[in-house]
Amino acid sequence: MVKLSVIVPFYNVQQYASDTLRSLKANAREDFEFILVDDCSRDGTPEILARAERELPGAVHVRHEQNGGLATARNTGIDRARGEYLTFLDGDDWLAPGYFAQLVTAIEELGCDFIRTDHVQCTARSRTVNRVPVGRRGVVLDPREAILPADRSTSVDYAYAWAGVYHRRLVDKGLLHFTDGLRTAEDRPWIWKLHREAESFAAVSLLGVFYRRGVASSLTQIGDVRQLDFIRAFDQVIAETAEDRDADQLLPKAVRTYCAIISHHLGSIERFEPAVAKKLKSMSAAALRRMPQDVLDEALDSMDLQRAGKLRRLRRRPASAGAAA
């Protein structure tokens, strides 16, 4: 019986894959499996993973014939997973030794649907501890109650799939798969769905995931059109939340978060290719007009004047061809 399935997508990360795999080996247990999904890498990553399949206990090597993106690669891993519990790691991050055993112990003791954990963000030689924005630790909570308030950072804003562990019943309920084909912000509709529809969760003070920021091949560092998938991701959040029984309470949070993300991208628009920057503006304007306008007005009224003014001007921008997400 497999206790834990660890799903690890890899794409062109030959520089970091060996560190990731060494950390997995330091977490190996006879009832753990590691599903290594090569998302059609074009560098030396496939050779590294082929060797890991032979040398890493519990390794299962799966290769995509076409690149599908992180969401699709994770779904491949979920479909292959046999464990009672599932978790994730990205192919350029790494773990503290023995971390997964602690993670499994925590969720078994609490008996909840999923657990969220803290993590260490690593940028060059800098290390920063990032905490789950949930005040009560080691206590089973209602995920819906952790979505609000709208004007503060909450658990749905901590959208890291690898910062936690998930019971298999979430797969059976259709809550653990990602929106296929999303190239960025894939964690956002996923974390919102978990919090709206799962029955229980907990935050625990475990620190064992080391998240590598500033990787050149990461989409967060690349200003091409794939970055604009955040609009499709947040459109999904808005649409699904609008159908929720508590839509009137939850939509202000979803809309405010969407506005904050649009503002963030506009604030660093110089990193985008010129054609993509133009498309970002037109697609963002169209997204603002698609939002529930009364909720949007309230969200803008609650934001600082500079950001709110920029978004109001953007909303008035004339519609152009190709502005739809």
Residue pairs with C-beta under 8 A, 6 or more apart in sequence:
1 31
1 84
2 31
2 32
2 33
2 81
2 82
2 83
2 84
3 29
3 31
3 32
3 83
3 84
3 85
3 104
4 29
4 31
4 32
4 33
4 83
4 84
4 85
4 86
4 87
4 100
4 103
4 104
4 165
5 32
5 33
5 35
5 77
5 80
5 81
5 82
5 83
5 85
5 86
5 87
6 24
6 27
6 32
6 33
6 34
6 35
6 86
6 87
6 88
6 89
6 100
7 35
7 37
7 74
7 77
7 78
7 81
7 86
7 87
7 88
7 89
8 20
8 24
8 34
8 35
8 36
8 37
8 77
8 88
8 89
8 90
8 91
9 37
9 39
9 70
9 73
9 74
9 77
9 90
9 91
10 17
10 20
10 36
10 37
10 38
10 39
10 41
10 45
10 49
10 91
11 38
11 39
11 40
11 41
11 45
11 67
11 70
11 73
11 91
11 217
12 41
12 42
12 43
12 45
12 217
13 20
13 41
13 43
13 45
13 91
13 92
13 215
13 217
14 41
14 43
14 44
14 45
14 48
15 92
16 91
16 92
16 93
16 212
16 215
17 45
17 48
17 49
17 91
17 92
18 48
19 94
20 89
20 91
20 92
20 93
20 94
21 48
21 52
21 56
22 94
23 94
23 95
23 96
23 97
24 34
24 56
24 59
24 89
24 95
25 55
25 56
25 57
26 95
26 97
26 98
27 95
27 97
27 98
27 99
27 100
27 101
28 34
28 56
28 57
28 58
29 58
29 100
29 101
30 57
30 58
32 58
32 83
32 100
33 58
33 59
33 60
33 81
33 82
33 83
34 56
34 58
34 59
34 60
35 60
35 62
35 77
35 80
35 81
36 49
36 52
36 53
36 59
36 60
36 61
36 62
37 62
37 63
37 64
37 73
37 74
37 76
37 77
38 45
38 46
38 49
38 61
38 62
38 63
38 64
39 64
39 67
39 68
39 69
39 70
39 72
39 73
40 63
40 64
40 65
40 66
40 67
40 68
45 91
46 63
49 61
49 63
50 61
52 59
52 61
53 59
53 60
53 61
60 80
62 76
62 77
62 80
64 72
64 73
64 76
68 76
68 180
68 181
69 181
69 182
69 183
69 186
69 226
70 90
70 178
70 182
70 183
70 186
71 178
71 179
71 180
71 181
71 182
71 183
71 186
72 178
72 180
72 181
74 88
74 161
74 178
74 186
75 177
75 178
75 180
77 88
78 86
78 171
78 176
78 177
81 168
81 171
83 168
84 167
84 168
85 104
85 107
85 165
85 166
85 167
85 168
86 165
86 166
86 168
86 171
86 176
87 100
87 103
87 162
87 164
87 165
87 166
88 161
88 162
89 95
89 162
89 209
90 162
90 211
92 212
92 215
92 218
93 162
93 209
93 210
93 211
93 212
94 210
94 212
95 208
95 209
95 210
96 207
96 208
96 209
96 210
98 208
99 206
99 208
99 209
100 208
102 206
102 208
103 115
103 117
103 165
103 206
103 208
104 165
106 115
106 165
106 202
106 204
106 206
107 114
107 115
107 165
107 167
110 138
110 140
110 202
110 204
111 140
111 200
112 140
112 167
112 200
112 201
112 202
113 143
113 166
113 167
113 169
113 170
113 198
113 199
113 200
113 201
114 143
114 164
114 165
114 166
114 167
114 170
114 194
114 198
114 201
115 164
115 165
115 201
115 202
115 203
115 204
116 132
116 134
116 155
116 158
116 163
116 164
116 201
116 202
116 203
116 204
117 132
117 163
117 164
117 165
117 203
117 204
117 205
117 206
117 207
117 208
117 209
118 129
118 130
118 131
118 132
118 163
118 205
118 206
118 207
119 129
119 130
119 160
119 162
119 163
119 207
119 208
119 209
119 210
119 211
120 127
120 128
120 129
120 130
120 207
120 209
120 210
120 211
121 127
121 128
121 129
121 130
121 211
121 213
122 210
122 211
122 212
122 213
123 213
123 214
124 214
129 207
130 158
130 211
132 155
132 158
132 163
132 203
133 152
133 153
133 154
133 155
133 157
133 158
134 141
134 146
134 154
134 155
134 203
136 203
137 202
137 203
137 204
137 205
138 202
138 203
138 204
138 205
139 202
140 200
140 201
140 202
141 200
141 201
141 202
141 203
142 199
142 200
143 155
143 194
143 195
143 196
143 198
143 199
143 200
143 201
144 195
144 196
144 246
146 154
146 155
146 156
146 195
146 201
147 154
147 155
147 156
147 192
147 195
147 196
147 250
147 253
148 154
148 249
148 250
148 253
149 253
150 252
150 253
150 256
150 299
150 302
151 256
151 302
154 253
155 191
155 195
155 201
155 203
156 191
156 192
156 195
156 253
156 257
157 257
158 191
159 185
159 187
159 188
159 190
159 191
160 187
160 211
161 178
161 187
161 190
161 191
162 209
162 211
163 209
166 176
170 176
170 194
170 198
171 177
173 197
173 198
175 193
175 194
175 197
175 198
176 190
176 194
178 186
178 187
178 189
178 190
179 186
179 189
179 190
179 232
179 233
179 236
182 189
182 229
182 232
182 233
183 219
183 226
183 227
183 229
184 219
184 220
184 226
184 227
184 229
184 230
184 233
185 229
185 230
185 233
185 234
185 261
186 229
186 233
188 230
188 233
188 234
188 237
189 233
189 236
189 237
189 240
192 237
192 240
192 241
192 254
193 240
194 201
195 201
196 240
196 241
196 244
196 250
213 220
214 221
215 221
219 226
219 227
223 271
223 272
223 273
223 276
223 277
224 272
224 273
224 276
225 273
225 276
225 279
227 265
227 272
227 276
227 280
228 276
228 279
228 280
228 283
228 325
230 261
230 265
231 283
231 284
231 287
231 325
232 325
234 254
234 257
234 258
234 261
234 287
235 287
235 290
235 325
237 254
237 257
237 258
238 251
238 254
238 255
238 258
238 290
238 291
238 292
241 247
241 250
241 251
241 254
242 251
242 292
244 250
251 292
251 295
252 295
252 298
252 299
255 291
255 292
255 295
255 296
255 299
256 299
256 302
256 303
258 287
258 291
259 288
259 296
259 299
259 300
259 303
259 307
259 311
260 303
260 307
262 284
262 287
262 288
262 311
262 314
263 307
263 310
263 311
265 280
265 284
266 280
266 281
266 284
266 310
266 314
269 277
269 280
269 281
270 277
272 280
279 322
281 314
281 317
282 317
282 319
282 320
282 322
282 323
283 323
283 324
283 325
284 314
285 314
285 315
285 317
285 319
285 323
286 319
286 323
286 324
286 325
287 325
288 296
288 311
288 314
288 315
289 315
289 319
296 315
300 308
300 311
300 312
301 308
303 311
